[in-house]
Amino acid sequence: MWWPFIGHRLRSRGVFGMNARNVGGILRHNPRALFPIVDDKLKLIEICQRIGVPTPDVYAVFERHGDLRHLREVLDAHPDCVIKPARGSSGRGIVLLTGRVQDGYLRNNGSIATLDELRRHLSDLLSGMYSLGGRPDRAIIQQRLTTHPTLERISYRGTPDVRVLVYRGEPAMAMLRLPTLESNGRANLHQGGVGAGVEIETGRTTRAVWRGRNIDRHPDTGEPLADRTIPDWPAMLMAARTIARATGLGYVGVDVVPDATAGPMVLEANARPGLAIQTANGVGLRRVLAEIDRRMNQLA
């Protein structure tokens, strides 16, 4: 009997729920015909390359099971890499490798993956085990980005990224996503990563959440999470704006990595961005989007 009261309380604080997001954000501003552009990572990579937005290099794409006979030569040439499904989501199916060792390939968590294990994993990717809708997929072997020195002490065995929510071409909200021991080096919150709210104006972190609860320090490194400055912040926002404009989506989450050497690199974009960004920032989206609407209407 408390649900109506809870719903009213959340709305009064400007919190966007799933229904509001689906209707006011996705359905109103994201034509379904444009979803495949961001649902397939390879298509987004093609867009990045065409418009000159930096994105990690692609070392190889496996489209058929028979292609896996070339896996050893690809991994021997690029043992420091990321293996991912082209149509995956929430960090599922991603494997991070950091180098070659005698018995196989070193994972980011220090364990060793044999060639046979990796071949079976890529076979699962091709079969669609981790893809949207469970459909057959392609497997990507891609450049592994490196953590910027200013963020190393709040990341655990993985590379952090920034999710920028872009609404009608304007950055509306952002959060720094940090890998943890539980997330196995992935920055995705669904996998156990930390989300830290970021002020759009300054690029500084404000507060953080992990597994739905507020935290002050990284659960593995013990480092404070507030008042951290995201490097190359103006360029990070520009990359997110540019990708949103290129895809034609009016409500999109763009994931950008402040790479240690190459600067901001776009990883992917999401036409159905989650709502945990509100919790990370301690701010509801409803009022933020309404303010952007107001500014846009004044310019119209």
Salt bridges, closest charged atoms under 4 A:
ASP39 OD1 - ARG272 NH1 2.96
ASP40 OD2 - ARG138 NH2 2.89
GLU63 OE1 - ARG64 NH1 3.90
GLU63 OE2 - ARG138 NH1 3.84
ASP67 OD1 - ARG64 NH2 3.80
GLU73 OE1 - HIS70 ND1 3.38
ASP76 OD1 - ARG100 NE 3.02
ASP80 OD1 - ARG144 NE 2.52
ASP116 OD1 - ARG119 NH1 3.11
ASP161 OD1 - ARG177 NE 2.79
GLU182 OE2 - ARG211 NH2 2.61
GLU223 OE2 - ARG153 NH2 2.94
GLU223 OE1 - ARG228 NH2 3.14
ASP227 OD1 - ARG204 NE 2.70
ASP255 OD1 - ARG163 NE 2.42
ASP255 OD2 - ARG177 NH2 3.13
GLU291 OE2 - ARG294 NH2 2.51
GLU291 OE2 - ARG295 NH1 3.76
ASP293 OD1 - ARG168 NH1 2.71
